[in-house]
Amino acid sequence: MDAIYKKLFHLPIDKGVTHAELLEKAGFSANIITGIKRDNYISLDSIKKICKTL
């Protein structure tokens, strides 16, 4: 079963954080946001960074 990251993609928007700000604060590349948007595999480490940043 593949993961669906739709809620994770919209969570920063709901919290008033742009994806660019999230990239800068969490310290990862734009490929992570693109992967989330396209429901590609995202490592748990990247998801953890997003959660800690938010």
PQR file with spaces between the fields and no chain letter, atoms N, CA, C, O and H, PARSE charges and radii, in Angstrom:
ATOM       1  N    MET     1       0.837   -1.179    0.000 -0.4000 1.5000
ATOM       2  CA   MET     1       0.000    0.000    0.000 -0.0000 2.0000
ATOM       3  C    MET     1       0.884    1.245    0.000  0.5500 1.7000
ATOM       4  O    MET     1       1.805    1.363    0.809 -0.5500 1.4000
ATOM       5  N    ASP     2       0.608    2.136   -0.879 -0.4000 1.5000
ATOM       6  CA   ASP     2       1.377    3.375   -0.976 -0.0000 2.0000
ATOM       7  C    ASP     2       0.855    4.406    0.024  0.5500 1.7000
ATOM       8  O    ASP     2      -0.321    4.411    0.388 -0.5500 1.4000
ATOM       9  H    ASP     2      -0.140    2.041   -1.536  0.4000 1.0000
ATOM      10  N    ALA     3       1.748    5.255    0.444 -0.4000 1.5000
ATOM      11  CA   ALA     3       1.371    6.327    1.366 -0.0000 2.0000
ATOM      12  C    ALA     3       0.788    7.490    0.588  0.5500 1.7000
ATOM      13  O    ALA     3       1.171    7.742   -0.555 -0.5500 1.4000
ATOM      14  H    ALA     3       2.703    5.251    0.149  0.4000 1.0000
ATOM      15  N    ILE     4      -0.131    8.189    1.206 -0.4000 1.5000
ATOM      16  CA   ILE     4      -0.721    9.388    0.616 -0.0000 2.0000
ATOM      17  C    ILE     4      -0.379   10.543    1.553  0.5500 1.7000
ATOM      18  O    ILE     4      -0.684   10.500    2.745 -0.5500 1.4000
ATOM      19  H    ILE     4      -0.443    7.984    2.134  0.4000 1.0000
ATOM      20  N    TYR     5       0.250   11.561    1.007 -0.4000 1.5000
ATOM      21  CA   TYR     5       0.763   12.671    1.810 -0.0000 2.0000
ATOM      22  C    TYR     5      -0.063   13.942    1.657  0.5500 1.7000
ATOM      23  O    TYR     5       0.439   15.031    1.937 -0.5500 1.4000
ATOM      24  H    TYR     5       0.497   11.596    0.039  0.4000 1.0000
ATOM      25  N    LYS     6      -1.301   13.834    1.226 -0.4000 1.5000
ATOM      26  CA   LYS     6      -2.131   15.015    0.958 -0.0000 2.0000
ATOM      27  C    LYS     6      -2.253   15.902    2.203  0.5500 1.7000
ATOM      28  O    LYS     6      -2.100   17.120    2.107 -0.5500 1.4000
ATOM      29  H    LYS     6      -1.709   12.950    0.999  0.4000 1.0000
ATOM      30  N    LYS     7      -2.524   15.308    3.359 -0.4000 1.5000
ATOM      31  CA   LYS     7      -2.654   16.101    4.583 -0.0000 2.0000
ATOM      32  C    LYS     7      -1.330   16.719    4.984  0.5500 1.7000
ATOM      33  O    LYS     7      -1.292   17.852    5.464 -0.5500 1.4000
ATOM      34  H    LYS     7      -2.648   14.319    3.437  0.4000 1.0000
ATOM      35  N    LEU     8      -0.244   15.987    4.792 -0.4000 1.5000
ATOM      36  CA   LEU     8       1.082   16.520    5.116 -0.0000 2.0000
ATOM      37  C    LEU     8       1.443   17.689    4.195  0.5500 1.7000
ATOM      38  O    LEU     8       2.122   18.624    4.619 -0.5500 1.4000
ATOM      39  H    LEU     8      -0.274   15.066    4.402  0.4000 1.0000
ATOM      40  N    PHE     9       0.998   17.637    2.953 -0.4000 1.5000
ATOM      41  CA   PHE     9       1.263   18.724    2.011 -0.0000 2.0000
ATOM      42  C    PHE     9       0.513   19.992    2.420  0.5500 1.7000
ATOM      43  O    PHE     9       1.039   21.095    2.271 -0.5500 1.4000
ATOM      44  H    PHE     9       0.446   16.877    2.609  0.4000 1.0000
ATOM      45  N    HIS    10      -0.706   19.847    2.933 -0.4000 1.5000
ATOM      46  CA   HIS    10      -1.527   21.011    3.283 -0.0000 2.0000
ATOM      47  C    HIS    10      -1.310   21.500    4.715  0.5500 1.7000
ATOM      48  O    HIS    10      -1.720   22.612    5.046 -0.5500 1.4000
ATOM      49  H    HIS    10      -1.133   18.951    3.055  0.4000 1.0000
ATOM      50  N    LEU    11      -0.686   20.709    5.557 -0.4000 1.5000
ATOM      51  CA   LEU    11      -0.474   21.093    6.950 -0.0000 2.0000
ATOM      52  C    LEU    11       0.308   22.403    7.101  0.5500 1.7000
ATOM      53  O    LEU    11      -0.112   23.256    7.882 -0.5500 1.4000
ATOM      54  H    LEU    11      -0.352   19.806    5.288  0.4000 1.0000
ATOM      55  N    PRO    12       1.423   22.602    6.393 -0.5600 1.5000
ATOM      56  CA   PRO    12       2.130   23.887    6.529  0.2800 2.0000
ATOM      57  C    PRO    12       1.259   25.071    6.108  0.5500 1.7000
ATOM      58  O    PRO    12       1.312   26.130    6.733 -0.5500 1.4000
ATOM      59  N    ILE    13       0.471   24.902    5.067 -0.4000 1.5000
ATOM      60  CA   ILE    13      -0.414   25.967    4.593 -0.0000 2.0000
ATOM      61  C    ILE    13      -1.429   26.314    5.677  0.5500 1.7000
ATOM      62  O    ILE    13      -1.694   27.488    5.934 -0.5500 1.4000
ATOM      63  H    ILE    13       0.428   24.042    4.558  0.4000 1.0000
ATOM      64  N    ASP    14      -1.996   25.291    6.311 -0.4000 1.5000
ATOM      65  CA   ASP    14      -2.963   25.511    7.385 -0.0000 2.0000
ATOM      66  C    ASP    14      -2.345   26.227    8.573  0.5500 1.7000
ATOM      67  O    ASP    14      -3.026   26.973    9.275 -0.5500 1.4000
ATOM      68  H    ASP    14      -1.781   24.337    6.103  0.4000 1.0000
ATOM      69  N    LYS    15      -1.062   26.003    8.801 -0.4000 1.5000
ATOM      70  CA   LYS    15      -0.356   26.640    9.921 -0.0000 2.0000
ATOM      71  C    LYS    15       0.245   27.990    9.544  0.5500 1.7000
ATOM      72  O    LYS    15       0.893   28.625   10.376 -0.5500 1.4000
ATOM      73  H    LYS    15      -0.508   25.396    8.231  0.4000 1.0000
ATOM      74  N    GLY    16       0.042   28.441    8.300 -0.4000 1.5000
ATOM      75  CA   GLY    16       0.538   29.739    7.869 -0.0000 2.0000
ATOM      76  C    GLY    16       2.003   29.754    7.504  0.5500 1.7000
ATOM      77  O    GLY    16       2.638   30.808    7.539 -0.5500 1.4000
ATOM      78  H    GLY    16      -0.485   27.924    7.625  0.4000 1.0000
ATOM      79  N    VAL    17       2.559   28.594    7.149 -0.4000 1.5000
ATOM      80  CA   VAL    17       3.966   28.481    6.767 -0.0000 2.0000
ATOM      81  C    VAL    17       4.019   28.126    5.278  0.5500 1.7000
ATOM      82  O    VAL    17       3.400   27.154    4.844 -0.5500 1.4000
ATOM      83  H    VAL    17       2.043   27.738    7.120  0.4000 1.0000
ATOM      84  N    THR    18       4.754   28.911    4.511 -0.4000 1.5000
ATOM      85  CA   THR    18       4.893   28.582    3.094 -0.0000 2.0000
ATOM      86  C    THR    18       5.832   27.398    2.945  0.5500 1.7000
ATOM      87  O    THR    18       6.611   27.083    3.844 -0.5500 1.4000
ATOM      88  H    THR    18       5.256   29.701    4.864  0.4000 1.0000
ATOM      89  N    HIS    19       5.744   26.755    1.798 -0.4000 1.5000
ATOM      90  CA   HIS    19       6.636   25.623    1.563 -0.0000 2.0000
ATOM      91  C    HIS    19       8.089   26.089    1.500  0.5500 1.7000
ATOM      92  O    HIS    19       8.988   25.360    1.918 -0.5500 1.4000
ATOM      93  H    HIS    19       5.111   27.011    1.067  0.4000 1.0000
ATOM      94  N    ALA    20       8.328   27.276    0.990 -0.4000 1.5000
ATOM      95  CA   ALA    20       9.691   27.814    0.942 -0.0000 2.0000
ATOM      96  C    ALA    20      10.239   28.019    2.356  0.5500 1.7000
ATOM      97  O    ALA    20      11.399   27.702    2.624 -0.5500 1.4000
ATOM      98  H    ALA    20       7.598   27.869    0.650  0.4000 1.0000
ATOM      99  N    GLU    21       9.414   28.545    3.256 -0.4000 1.5000
ATOM     100  CA   GLU    21       9.845   28.726    4.651 -0.0000 2.0000
ATOM     101  C    GLU    21      10.120   27.373    5.311  0.5500 1.7000
ATOM     102  O    GLU    21      11.076   27.222    6.073 -0.5500 1.4000
ATOM     103  H    GLU    21       8.473   28.802    3.039  0.4000 1.0000
ATOM     104  N    LEU    22       9.271   26.401    5.006 -0.4000 1.5000
ATOM     105  CA   LEU    22       9.458   25.065    5.564 -0.0000 2.0000
ATOM     106  C    LEU    22      10.768   24.457    5.089  0.5500 1.7000
ATOM     107  O    LEU    22      11.496   23.852    5.875 -0.5500 1.4000
ATOM     108  H    LEU    22       8.495   26.524    4.387  0.4000 1.0000
ATOM     109  N    LEU    23      11.068   24.614    3.811 -0.4000 1.5000
ATOM     110  CA   LEU    23      12.330   24.097    3.268 -0.0000 2.0000
ATOM     111  C    LEU    23      13.520   24.713    3.979  0.5500 1.7000
ATOM     112  O    LEU    23      14.472   24.021    4.339 -0.5500 1.4000
ATOM     113  H    LEU    23      10.476   25.106    3.172  0.4000 1.0000
ATOM     114  N    GLU    24      13.456   26.018    4.176 -0.4000 1.5000
ATOM     115  CA   GLU    24      14.571   26.728    4.803 -0.0000 2.0000
ATOM     116  C    GLU    24      14.733   26.324    6.273  0.5500 1.7000
ATOM     117  O    GLU    24      15.845   26.067    6.733 -0.5500 1.4000
ATOM     118  H    GLU    24      12.683   26.581    3.884  0.4000 1.0000
ATOM     119  N    LYS    25      13.621   26.271    6.998 -0.4000 1.5000
ATOM     120  CA   LYS    25      13.685   25.958    8.430 -0.0000 2.0000
ATOM     121  C    LYS    25      14.038   24.495    8.692  0.5500 1.7000
ATOM     122  O    LYS    25      14.789   24.199    9.621 -0.5500 1.4000
ATOM     123  H    LYS    25      12.718   26.480    6.624  0.4000 1.0000
ATOM     124  N    ALA    26      13.506   23.582    7.884 -0.4000 1.5000
ATOM     125  CA   ALA    26      13.755   22.152    8.098 -0.0000 2.0000
ATOM     126  C    ALA    26      15.083   21.717    7.506  0.5500 1.7000
ATOM     127  O    ALA    26      15.659   20.718    7.938 -0.5500 1.4000
ATOM     128  H    ALA    26      12.897   23.823    7.129  0.4000 1.0000
ATOM     129  N    GLY    27      15.577   22.461    6.519 -0.4000 1.5000
ATOM     130  CA   GLY    27      16.889   22.175    5.954 -0.0000 2.0000
ATOM     131  C    GLY    27      16.927   21.020    4.974  0.5500 1.7000
ATOM     132  O    GLY    27      17.854   20.211    5.011 -0.5500 1.4000
ATOM     133  H    GLY    27      15.109   23.272    6.169  0.4000 1.0000
ATOM     134  N    PHE    28      15.940   20.929    4.098 -0.4000 1.5000
ATOM     135  CA   PHE    28      16.004   19.929    3.037 -0.0000 2.0000
ATOM     136  C    PHE    28      15.690   20.554    1.693  0.5500 1.7000
ATOM     137  O    PHE    28      15.362   21.738    1.613 -0.5500 1.4000
ATOM     138  H    PHE    28      15.187   21.586    4.068  0.4000 1.0000
ATOM     139  N    SER    29      15.788   19.764    0.640 -0.4000 1.5000
ATOM     140  CA   SER    29      15.651   20.298   -0.714 -0.0000 2.0000
ATOM     141  C    SER    29      14.194   20.351   -1.149  0.5500 1.7000
ATOM     142  O    SER    29      13.318   19.760   -0.517 -0.5500 1.4000
ATOM     143  H    SER    29      16.054   18.802    0.704  0.4000 1.0000
ATOM     144  N    ALA    30      13.955   21.058   -2.224 -0.4000 1.5000
ATOM     145  CA   ALA    30      12.611   21.190   -2.796 -0.0000 2.0000
ATOM     146  C    ALA    30      12.090   19.852   -3.310  0.5500 1.7000
ATOM     147  O    ALA    30      10.885   19.688   -3.500 -0.5500 1.4000
ATOM     148  H    ALA    30      14.667   21.538   -2.738  0.4000 1.0000
ATOM     149  N    ASN    31      12.981   18.901   -3.533 -0.4000 1.5000
ATOM     150  CA   ASN    31      12.546   17.578   -3.995 -0.0000 2.0000
ATOM     151  C    ASN    31      11.640   16.892   -2.979  0.5500 1.7000
ATOM     152  O    ASN    31      10.786   16.091   -3.357 -0.5500 1.4000
ATOM     153  H    ASN    31      13.960   19.034   -3.378  0.4000 1.0000
ATOM     154  N    ILE    32      11.814   17.190   -1.715 -0.4000 1.5000
ATOM     155  CA   ILE    32      10.970   16.595   -0.679 -0.0000 2.0000
ATOM     156  C    ILE    32       9.535   17.092   -0.834  0.5500 1.7000
ATOM     157  O    ILE    32       8.599   16.295   -0.787 -0.5500 1.4000
ATOM     158  H    ILE    32      12.508   17.841   -1.408  0.4000 1.0000
ATOM     159  N    ILE    33       9.355   18.388   -1.016 -0.4000 1.5000
ATOM     160  CA   ILE    33       8.008   18.945   -1.207 -0.0000 2.0000
ATOM     161  C    ILE    33       7.387   18.395   -2.481  0.5500 1.7000
ATOM     162  O    ILE    33       6.201   18.069   -2.505 -0.5500 1.4000
ATOM     163  H    ILE    33      10.116   19.036   -1.053  0.4000 1.0000
ATOM     164  N    THR    34       8.174   18.292   -3.527 -0.4000 1.5000
ATOM     165  CA   THR    34       7.676   17.723   -4.781 -0.0000 2.0000
ATOM     166  C    THR    34       7.260   16.267   -4.584  0.5500 1.7000
ATOM     167  O    THR    34       6.226   15.839   -5.097 -0.5500 1.4000
ATOM     168  H    THR    34       9.138   18.557   -3.507  0.4000 1.0000
ATOM     169  N    GLY    35       8.055   15.518   -3.849 -0.4000 1.5000
ATOM     170  CA   GLY    35       7.720   14.127   -3.565 -0.0000 2.0000
ATOM     171  C    GLY    35       6.433   13.993   -2.771  0.5500 1.7000
ATOM     172  O    GLY    35       5.627   13.098   -3.026 -0.5500 1.4000
ATOM     173  H    GLY    35       8.894   15.866   -3.432  0.4000 1.0000
ATOM     174  N    ILE    36       6.243   14.883   -1.810 -0.4000 1.5000
ATOM     175  CA   ILE    36       5.011   14.868   -1.020 -0.0000 2.0000
ATOM     176  C    ILE    36       3.822   15.198   -1.922  0.5500 1.7000
ATOM     177  O    ILE    36       2.778   14.551   -1.853 -0.5500 1.4000
ATOM     178  H    ILE    36       6.898   15.610   -1.603  0.4000 1.0000
ATOM     179  N    LYS    37       3.994   16.197   -2.753 -0.4000 1.5000
ATOM     180  CA   LYS    37       2.916   16.617   -3.653 -0.0000 2.0000
ATOM     181  C    LYS    37       2.509   15.496   -4.609  0.5500 1.7000
ATOM     182  O    LYS    37       1.332   15.361   -4.945 -0.5500 1.4000
ATOM     183  H    LYS    37       4.843   16.723   -2.809  0.4000 1.0000
ATOM     184  N    ARG    38       3.472   14.701   -5.043 -0.4000 1.5000
ATOM     185  CA   ARG    38       3.217   13.631   -6.017 -0.0000 2.0000
ATOM     186  C    ARG    38       3.006   12.265   -5.361  0.5500 1.7000
ATOM     187  O    ARG    38       2.892   11.256   -6.057 -0.5500 1.4000
ATOM     188  H    ARG    38       4.428   14.811   -4.771  0.4000 1.0000
ATOM     189  N    ASP    39       2.953   12.226   -4.026 -0.4000 1.5000
ATOM     190  CA   ASP    39       2.787   10.979   -3.264 -0.0000 2.0000
ATOM     191  C    ASP    39       3.898    9.974   -3.545  0.5500 1.7000
ATOM     192  O    ASP    39       3.660    8.766   -3.568 -0.5500 1.4000
ATOM     193  H    ASP    39       3.046   13.046   -3.460  0.4000 1.0000
ATOM     194  N    ASN    40       5.113   10.479   -3.759 -0.4000 1.5000
ATOM     195  CA   ASN    40       6.283    9.609   -3.885 -0.0000 2.0000
ATOM     196  C    ASN    40       6.788    9.260   -2.491  0.5500 1.7000
ATOM     197  O    ASN    40       6.374    9.860   -1.499 -0.5500 1.4000
ATOM     198  H    ASN    40       5.306   11.460   -3.740  0.4000 1.0000
ATOM     199  N    TYR    41       7.687    8.285   -2.429 -0.4000 1.5000
ATOM     200  CA   TYR    41       8.252    7.875   -1.142 -0.0000 2.0000
ATOM     201  C    TYR    41       8.995    9.037   -0.491  0.5500 1.7000
ATOM     202  O    TYR    41       9.786    9.725   -1.136 -0.5500 1.4000
ATOM     203  H    TYR    41       8.024    7.798   -3.235  0.4000 1.0000
ATOM     204  N    ILE    42       8.729    9.243    0.790 -0.4000 1.5000
ATOM     205  CA   ILE    42       9.430   10.232    1.602 -0.0000 2.0000
ATOM     206  C    ILE    42       9.964    9.498    2.827  0.5500 1.7000
ATOM     207  O    ILE    42       9.229    8.754    3.475 -0.5500 1.4000
ATOM     208  H    ILE    42       8.086    8.684    1.314  0.4000 1.0000
ATOM     209  N    SER    43      11.224    9.702    3.143 -0.4000 1.5000
ATOM     210  CA   SER    43      11.807    8.998    4.286 -0.0000 2.0000
ATOM     211  C    SER    43      11.186    9.490    5.590  0.5500 1.7000
ATOM     212  O    SER    43      10.712   10.622    5.682 -0.5500 1.4000
ATOM     213  H    SER    43      11.821   10.307    2.617  0.4000 1.0000
ATOM     214  N    LEU    44      11.200    8.627    6.583 -0.4000 1.5000
ATOM     215  CA   LEU    44      10.684    9.007    7.891 -0.0000 2.0000
ATOM     216  C    LEU    44      11.502   10.137    8.506  0.5500 1.7000
ATOM     217  O    LEU    44      10.973   10.944    9.270 -0.5500 1.4000
ATOM     218  H    LEU    44      11.585    7.707    6.509  0.4000 1.0000
ATOM     219  N    ASP    45      12.775   10.196    8.177 -0.4000 1.5000
ATOM     220  CA   ASP    45      13.626   11.279    8.667 -0.0000 2.0000
ATOM     221  C    ASP    45      13.118   12.627    8.156  0.5500 1.7000
ATOM     222  O    ASP    45      13.072   13.600    8.908 -0.5500 1.4000
ATOM     223  H    ASP    45      13.204    9.540    7.555  0.4000 1.0000
ATOM     224  N    SER    46      12.741   12.684    6.892 -0.4000 1.5000
ATOM     225  CA   SER    46      12.212   13.924    6.320 -0.0000 2.0000
ATOM     226  C    SER    46      10.879   14.293    6.949  0.5500 1.7000
ATOM     227  O    SER    46      10.630   15.465    7.232 -0.5500 1.4000
ATOM     228  H    SER    46      12.778   11.893    6.281  0.4000 1.0000
ATOM     229  N    ILE    47      10.026   13.312    7.170 -0.4000 1.5000
ATOM     230  CA   ILE    47       8.731   13.574    7.809 -0.0000 2.0000
ATOM     231  C    ILE    47       8.946   14.060    9.232  0.5500 1.7000
ATOM     232  O    ILE    47       8.237   14.952    9.699 -0.5500 1.4000
ATOM     233  H    ILE    47      10.228   12.360    6.941  0.4000 1.0000
ATOM     234  N    LYS    48       9.915   13.482    9.920 -0.4000 1.5000
ATOM     235  CA   LYS    48      10.232   13.911   11.282 -0.0000 2.0000
ATOM     236  C    LYS    48      10.704   15.365   11.299  0.5500 1.7000
ATOM     237  O    LYS    48      10.325   16.128   12.188 -0.5500 1.4000
ATOM     238  H    LYS    48      10.490   12.758    9.541  0.4000 1.0000
ATOM     239  N    LYS    49      11.534   15.755   10.318 -0.4000 1.5000
ATOM     240  CA   LYS    49      12.009   17.136   10.239 -0.0000 2.0000
ATOM     241  C    LYS    49      10.850   18.102   10.018  0.5500 1.7000
ATOM     242  O    LYS    49      10.807   19.181   10.610 -0.5500 1.4000
ATOM     243  H    LYS    49      11.843   15.136    9.596  0.4000 1.0000
ATOM     244  N    ILE    50       9.915   17.706    9.164 -0.4000 1.5000
ATOM     245  CA   ILE    50       8.744   18.552    8.908 -0.0000 2.0000
ATOM     246  C    ILE    50       7.937   18.730   10.193  0.5500 1.7000
ATOM     247  O    ILE    50       7.548   19.845   10.539 -0.5500 1.4000
ATOM     248  H    ILE    50       9.950   16.830    8.684  0.4000 1.0000
ATOM     249  N    CYS    51       7.692   17.636   10.890 -0.4000 1.5000
ATOM     250  CA   CYS    51       6.902   17.696   12.125 -0.0000 2.0000
ATOM     251  C    CYS    51       7.583   18.543   13.187  0.5500 1.7000
ATOM     252  O    CYS    51       6.923   19.341   13.852 -0.5500 1.4000
ATOM     253  H    CYS    51       8.009   16.730   10.609  0.4000 1.0000
ATOM     254  N    LYS    52       8.879   18.386   13.357 -0.4000 1.5000
ATOM     255  CA   LYS    52       9.598   19.190   14.348 -0.0000 2.0000
ATOM     256  C    LYS    52       9.580   20.669   13.984  0.5500 1.7000
ATOM     257  O    LYS    52       9.481   21.528   14.860 -0.5500 1.4000
ATOM     258  H    LYS    52       9.415   17.737   12.817  0.4000 1.0000
ATOM     259  N    THR    53       9.675   20.962   12.700 -0.4000 1.5000
ATOM     260  CA   THR    53       9.684   22.351   12.254 -0.0000 2.0000
ATOM     261  C    THR    53       8.329   23.009   12.458  0.5500 1.7000
ATOM     262  O    THR    53       8.252   24.180   12.830 -0.5500 1.4000
ATOM     263  H    THR    53       9.756   20.264   11.988  0.4000 1.0000
ATOM     264  N    LEU    54       7.274   22.266   12.217 -0.4000 1.5000
ATOM     265  CA   LEU    54       5.934   22.834   12.378 -0.0000 2.0000
ATOM     266  C    LEU    54       5.528   22.880   13.840  0.5500 1.7000
ATOM     267  O    LEU    54       4.428   23.329   14.161 -0.5500 1.4000
ATOM     268  H    LEU    54       7.337   21.315   11.914  0.4000 1.0000
